[in-house]
Structure formats: C-alpha cells, structure tokens
C-alpha cells in the first residue's frame, strides 16, 4: 500500500539490437511510489502496459536478443545509417555524445 500519490516522469529511449540490427524508440511513463514503510518502488509503463525497466535487460522486439544498445532518443536513424555504411564517421574526438545540444 502506498501513502503518497505517485510521482510521474516521462522518458524516451532509442534501442539498437547488436544481433539483428533492428532499431526502435519507445516512450515510457515512470511512476515513483512511496510505500507506507518509506521504501520506494518504480513502475514503468509503455503504450498503457506495465513493462520491465528498459534499463535492466532490454529485449529486441525483432529477434528476442538481449544484446541491445540503449541510446538517447532520436539516435535510431544514425545507427541504421552506420549499419548501411552510408554514414560518414565523425572527425576524431567528435562523437554524438559530446556534441553541444542545440
């Protein structure tokens, strides 16, 4: 039983399967609950369904593999370009994770 109303947050992640190359993005609603004993529980929901944390052991929705890379939202298209060989490598030391956010 919880004593407080849940705190809700929205998060989105990009995923890329390192086995089959499939990429997808998913939005999550994260519910933080405080139980009567003071402990916290966290529940993830995607498309209206309660799901496991996407950060624990993601599963490829295409092939079922657990070798999945988790990225910030919007990165699936870059990963797909890399797999197709059409993406130019960034100059040495310039990667997507250290570029300024616009």
C-alpha positions in Angstrom: 0.0 0.0 0.0 1.3 3.5 -0.9 1.0 6.5 1.3 1.6 9.2 -1.3 0.4 9.7 -4.8 2.9 8.6 -7.4 5.3 11.0 -8.9 5.3 10.5 -12.7 8.0 11.3 -15.2 8.3 10.8 -19.0 11.4 9.3 -20.6 12.2 8.1 -24.1 15.0 5.8 -25.3 16.3 4.6 -28.6 17.3 1.0 -28.8 19.5 -0.9 -31.4 19.9 -4.6 -31.5 23.5 -5.6 -31.9 22.5 -9.0 -33.2 20.0 -8.3 -36.0 20.5 -4.5 -36.4 16.8 -3.6 -35.7 16.3 -0.2 -34.2 13.3 1.3 -32.4 12.3 4.0 -30.0 10.0 3.8 -27.0 8.4 6.4 -24.7 7.9 5.4 -21.0 5.8 6.8 -18.2 7.7 6.2 -15.0 5.7 6.0 -11.7 7.6 6.5 -8.4 5.6 5.3 -5.4 6.4 5.6 -1.7 5.2 2.7 0.4 3.9 3.0 4.0 7.3 1.7 5.3 9.1 4.6 3.4 10.6 2.4 0.7 10.3 3.5 -2.9 9.1 1.4 -5.9 9.3 2.4 -9.5 6.9 1.2 -12.2 7.5 1.6 -16.0 4.6 1.8 -18.4 4.8 1.8 -22.2 1.7 2.0 -24.5 -0.5 1.7 -21.5 1.0 -1.5 -20.3 3.3 -2.1 -17.2 6.7 -3.3 -18.5 10.1 -4.1 -17.0 12.6 -1.3 -16.7 14.1 -0.7 -20.1 17.5 -0.2 -18.4 17.6 -3.6 -16.7 17.7 -6.2 -19.6 16.2 -4.9 -22.8 15.0 -7.4 -25.3 15.0 -6.8 -29.1 11.4 -6.7 -30.3 12.5 -8.1 -33.6 14.7 -11.2 -32.7 14.5 -11.5 -28.9 18.2 -10.9 -28.3 19.3 -9.2 -25.1 22.4 -7.7 -26.8 20.7 -4.3 -27.1 22.3 -0.8 -27.0 20.4 1.9 -25.2 20.8 5.4 -26.5 19.3 8.8 -26.1 16.1 9.4 -28.1 16.5 10.2 -31.8 19.5 8.0 -32.4 18.0 5.1 -34.3 18.4 6.7 -37.7 22.2 7.3 -37.1 22.6 3.6 -36.1 20.7 2.5 -39.2 23.0 4.6 -41.4 26.0 3.1 -39.8 24.8 -0.4 -40.5 24.1 0.5 -44.1 27.6 2.1 -44.5 26.2 5.4 -45.6 27.2 7.4 -42.5 30.5 9.2 -42.5 32.5 8.8 -39.3 32.8 12.0 -37.3 36.2 13.6 -37.1 38.4 12.1 -34.4 37.1 13.2 -30.9 33.7 14.4 -32.2 31.0 11.9 -31.3 27.3 12.4 -30.9 27.5 12.1 -27.1 29.9 15.1 -26.7 28.3 17.5 -29.2 26.5 20.5 -27.8 22.8 20.2 -27.7 21.0 22.7 -29.9 
